Amino acid sequence: MKDGILTRTECNALRGIAIIGIFLHNYCHWLPGIVRENEYQFFQKNVDGLNGVLTHPDGLLPIHLLSFFGHYGVPLFLFLSAYGLVRKYEQAQPYITPGKVKDLPLVWRFIREHFAKLFKMMFFGYILFLMVDTILPKGHHYHWLDIIAQLGMFNNVLPNPDHIIWPGPYWFFGLMLQLYVVYRLLLYRRHWGWTVALMAICTLAQLLFAPESEELNRYRYNFMGGMLPFGLGLLYGRMPKSLPQSYNWLFFIISLLLIYTEGQTFWGWMLVPLFVCSAGFTLVKVLPVWLLKIMEWMGGISAALFVCHPVARRVFIGLSYRGDMLEGLLLYILSAIALALLYKRVIK
């Protein structure tokens, strides 16, 4: 199968960019005095805090920016996952008519295989984190249902997900499992209108909730909150030909501006994942070769790094709390990458 609109190298590089944002965000946003993000809810005070550090920058500005924007690596992962599903199951395999009763065994096999893939990726990292978290002081108080729900990847649907999903980044496994099910049941090989309709419904439904409400928080923990970038990945993967390359820098700069300006209001904030994706897939088109190779390498360890970085954070975040902020961050980066390399080798 030939490369699509995004080459394999560009996909891996975009995955590398995404994981850098995520694993640095997941450390920086815990630090005292740092601007917090608007990930599941929209807080105007967080936007005001961002504007404050931009107008009066200090030496911690990069940490503020990583804290506020780094979580947008998640939409990039969702976009790439959907793009990969189209390339693998719609363009590389024989056509199977969706919606037929005889296809139910194939649907079940698809869901089972993707559950197993996610479980294999998550399990050993989760167990390692439980051991470290239990040994270190002030460990999380675990309830048996929380553990079962994490292993079953259904903790996203339980009440108060902020307090039961630990480590926090592991909410992504439940989200991906839901999106795999939605894709195979509703969107696989269907007309693009199905995808657009579901993107619009899931996005507009957020207006039913108050920007700072717990209801919106819980809503966005589930597939509805990720449908916009996931659907964009499906549509992008189905495009029949490549897009013009002449204006990638222009599209990238416009996308960055829209990420900032639209993120100032609740309405615009709901659309920001679209602009994050457009910034991402234009950025990998204009990166110099040497930097593209570095990002590609990071993409190659992205899954392992995602699984392992909560362990490194749990160990080193105390250094930053005690005042050694940059030293703790540096040790966290080095240890997380080292753990990821080791984890990838062990899993193989």
C-alpha positions in Angstrom: 0.0 0.0 0.0 1.4 3.4 -1.0 1.7 6.3 1.4 -1.4 8.4 1.7 -1.6 12.2 2.2 0.6 11.7 5.2 3.6 9.4 4.7 4.6 6.9 7.3 7.5 9.1 8.3 5.2 12.1 8.7 2.8 10.1 10.8 5.5 8.9 13.1 6.9 12.5 13.4 3.4 13.8 14.2 3.1 11.1 16.8 6.4 12.2 18.3 5.2 15.8 18.5 2.0 14.7 20.2 3.8 12.6 22.9 6.2 15.4 23.6 3.3 17.8 24.3 1.5 15.2 26.4 4.3 13.9 28.6 5.7 17.4 29.3 2.2 18.8 30.0 1.5 16.0 32.4 4.4 17.2 34.5 4.2 20.9 34.1 0.5 21.4 34.9 1.2 19.9 38.4 3.7 22.6 39.3 2.7 25.4 41.7 2.1 28.8 40.3 1.9 27.5 36.7 -1.1 28.3 34.4 -3.6 25.5 34.2 -5.2 24.1 31.0 -8.7 24.0 29.7 -8.9 20.3 28.8 -12.3 18.9 29.9 -13.8 22.2 31.0 -13.5 25.8 30.0 -12.3 28.2 32.8 -12.0 31.8 31.9 -9.5 32.3 34.7 -7.1 29.9 33.0 -7.4 31.9 29.8 -6.8 35.1 31.7 -3.8 33.5 33.3 -2.3 32.5 29.9 -2.8 36.1 28.6 -1.1 37.4 31.8 2.1 35.4 31.3 2.2 36.2 27.6 2.0 40.0 28.3 4.4 39.8 31.2 6.7 36.8 30.4 9.2 35.4 32.7 11.8 32.5 32.7 9.0 30.0 33.2 7.0 30.9 30.1 7.9 27.6 28.3 6.5 25.7 31.3 3.3 27.8 31.3 2.8 27.1 27.6 3.4 23.4 27.9 1.0 23.3 30.8 -1.7 25.2 28.9 -1.3 23.7 25.4 0.5 20.4 25.9 -2.6 18.3 26.4 -3.5 19.0 22.7 -1.3 16.1 21.9 -4.3 14.0 22.6 -6.3 15.3 19.6 -3.3 14.6 17.4 -3.2 11.0 18.7 -6.9 10.7 17.9 -6.5 12.1 14.5 -3.6 9.7 13.7 -5.5 6.7 15.1 -8.5 7.4 12.8 -6.2 8.1 9.8 -4.5 4.8 10.5 -7.8 2.9 10.7 -8.8 4.1 7.3 -5.5 3.2 5.8 -5.5 -0.2 7.3 -9.1 -1.4 7.2 -10.6 0.6 4.4 -7.9 1.0 1.8 -5.7 -2.1 2.4 -8.3 -4.8 3.0 -11.1 -6.2 0.8 -14.4 -4.3 0.9 -16.9 -5.5 3.5 -20.4 -4.1 3.4 -21.1 -2.4 6.8 -24.2 -3.1 8.8 -24.9 -6.7 7.7 -25.8 -9.3 10.4 -23.3 -11.7 8.9 -20.6 -9.1 9.8 -21.2 -9.3 13.5 -18.4 -11.9 14.1 -16.0 -9.6 12.2 -17.1 -6.6 14.4 -16.6 -8.6 17.6 -13.2 -9.7 16.4 -12.2 -6.1 15.6 -13.2 -4.9 19.0 -11.6 -7.9 20.8 -8.3 -7.4 19.0 -8.2 -3.7 19.7 -9.0 -4.3 23.3 -6.2 -6.8 23.6 -3.8 -4.3 21.9 -4.7 -1.6 24.3 -4.6 -3.9 27.3 -1.2 -5.3 26.4 0.1 -1.7 26.1 -1.4 -0.6 29.4 -1.1 -3.6 31.8 2.6 -3.8 32.7 2.9 0.0 33.0 -0.1 0.2 35.2 1.2 -2.5 37.5 4.5 -0.8 37.7 2.8 2.5 38.6 0.7 0.8 41.3 3.9 -0.6 42.9 5.8 2.7 42.8 2.7 4.7 44.0 2.2 2.3 46.9 5.8 2.4 48.0 6.2 6.2 47.9 4.6 8.5 50.5 1.1 9.9 50.0 0.0 7.2 47.6 -3.4 7.2 46.0 -6.3 5.5 47.8 -7.5 2.8 45.5 -10.9 1.3 45.4 -11.3 -2.2 44.0 -13.8 -1.0 41.4 -11.4 1.7 40.2 -8.7 -0.9 39.5 -11.2 -3.3 37.7 -12.5 -0.3 35.7 -9.0 0.7 34.6 -8.1 -2.8 33.6 -11.5 -3.1 31.7 -11.1 0.4 30.3 -14.5 1.5 31.3 -13.6 4.0 34.1 -14.4 6.9 31.8 -18.1 6.3 32.3 -18.0 6.2 36.1 -18.8 9.3 38.1 -16.1 11.7 39.1 -13.5 10.5 36.6 -11.0 13.1 37.9 -10.8 11.2 41.2 -10.9 7.6 40.1 -8.6 7.5 37.1 -5.1 7.2 38.5 -2.7 7.7 36.9 -4.7 10.4 35.1 -3.3 10.0 31.6 -4.7 6.4 31.5 -8.1 7.8 30.8 -7.0 7.7 27.1 -7.2 3.9 27.0 -10.9 3.9 27.7 -11.4 6.8 25.2 -9.7 4.9 22.5 -11.7 1.7 23.1 -14.9 3.7 22.9 -13.8 5.2 19.6 -12.8 1.9 18.1 -16.3 0.6 18.9 -18.0 3.7 17.4 -15.8 3.5 14.3 -16.6 -0.2 13.6 -20.3 0.0 14.4 -21.2 3.4 12.9 -18.5 4.8 10.6 -16.6 2.0 9.0 -16.8 2.4 5.2 -19.8 4.6 5.5 -20.6 7.8 3.6 -18.6 10.8 4.9 -21.9 12.4 6.0 -22.1 9.9 8.9 -18.8 11.1 10.2 -19.6 14.8 9.8 -23.0 14.4 11.4 -21.5 12.6 14.4 -18.8 15.2 14.7 -21.4 18.0 14.7 -23.7 16.3 17.2 -21.0 15.5 19.7 -19.5 19.0 19.5 -22.7 21.0 19.6 -24.1 18.9 22.5 -21.4 20.4 24.7 -23.4 23.7 24.6 -26.0 21.9 26.8 -23.6 22.1 29.7 -22.1 25.0 31.6 -18.4 25.7 30.7 -17.1 24.8 34.2 -19.6 22.1 35.1 -18.8 18.6 36.2 -21.3 17.3 33.6 -19.2 18.8 30.8 -16.1 17.3 32.4 -17.6 13.8 32.4 -18.9 14.2 28.9 -15.5 15.1 27.5 -13.9 12.1 29.2 -15.8 9.9 26.8 -15.8 9.4 23.0 -18.0 12.5 22.4 -15.2 14.8 23.6 -12.8 13.3 21.1 -15.1 12.9 18.1 -14.0 16.1 16.4 -10.3 15.2 15.8 -11.1 11.5 15.4 -13.7 12.3 12.7 -11.2 14.7 11.0 -8.7 11.8 10.8 -11.2 9.6 9.1 -12.1 12.3 6.6 -8.5 13.1 6.0 -7.6 9.5 5.4 -10.3 9.1 2.8 -9.3 12.1 0.7 -8.5 10.8 -2.8 -5.4 12.9 -3.4 -2.8 15.0 -1.7 -3.4 18.6 -0.8 -1.4 21.5 -2.3 2.0 21.8 -0.6 2.7 25.4 -1.5 0.9 27.0 1.4 1.8 24.7 4.3 3.7 27.4 6.2 0.7 29.8 5.8 -1.8 27.2 7.0 0.5 26.3 9.9 0.7 30.0 11.0 -3.0 30.5 10.6 -3.7 27.4 12.6 -1.6 28.6 15.4 -3.4 31.9 15.5 -6.7 30.2 15.5 -5.6 27.9 18.4 -4.9 31.0 20.5 -7.8 33.3 19.4 -10.5 30.6 19.4 -9.4 29.3 22.7 -10.4 32.6 24.3 -14.1 31.8 24.3 -16.2 28.7 25.2 -17.6 28.4 21.7 -14.3 28.7 20.0 -12.5 26.4 22.5 -14.7 23.5 21.3 -13.3 23.8 17.8 -9.6 24.2 18.8 -8.8 20.5 18.3 -9.5 21.0 14.6 -6.9 23.8 14.4 -4.5 21.7 16.4 -4.7 18.9 13.9 -4.3 21.3 11.0 -1.3 22.8 12.6 0.1 19.3 13.2 -0.3 17.9 9.7 1.1 21.0 8.1 4.0 21.3 10.5 5.4 17.8 9.6 5.3 18.9 5.9 7.7 21.8 6.6 10.0 20.5 9.2 13.7 20.3 8.2 14.8 16.7 7.6 17.0 16.5 10.7 14.2 17.6 13.0 11.7 15.4 11.2 14.0 12.4 12.0 14.1 13.4 15.7 10.3 13.6 15.8 10.0 10.3 14.0 12.3 8.7 16.6 10.1 10.1 19.4 7.1 8.7 17.6 8.6 5.3 17.6 8.7 5.3 21.4 5.5 7.3 21.9 3.3 4.3 23.1 5.9 3.2 25.6 6.5 6.8 26.7 2.8 7.4 27.2 2.6 4.3 29.4 5.8 5.0 31.4 5.8 8.7 32.0 3.4 8.6 35.0 5.8 6.4 36.8 8.7 8.9 36.3 6.4 11.8 37.2 5.4 10.1 40.5 9.1 9.7 41.4 10.5 13.2 40.5 7.6 15.6 41.0 8.6 15.9 44.6 11.8 17.6 43.6 9.9 20.4 41.8 7.5 20.8 44.7 10.5 21.4 47.0 11.7 24.2 44.8 14.0 22.5 42.4 11.5 23.0 39.5 13.8 22.8 36.5 16.0 20.1 38.0 13.0 17.9 38.7 11.7 18.5 35.1 15.0 17.5 33.6 15.3 14.3 35.6 11.7 13.5 34.8 12.4 13.9 31.0 15.5 11.7 31.1 14.0 9.0 33.3 10.7 8.9 31.3 12.6 8.4 28.0 14.9 5.8 29.6 11.9 3.9 31.0 10.2 4.0 27.6 13.2 2.5 25.8 13.4 -0.3 28.4 9.6 -0.9 28.4 9.6 -1.1 24.6 12.3 -3.7 24.7 10.6 -5.7 27.4 7.3 -5.8 25.6 8.9 -7.0 22.5 
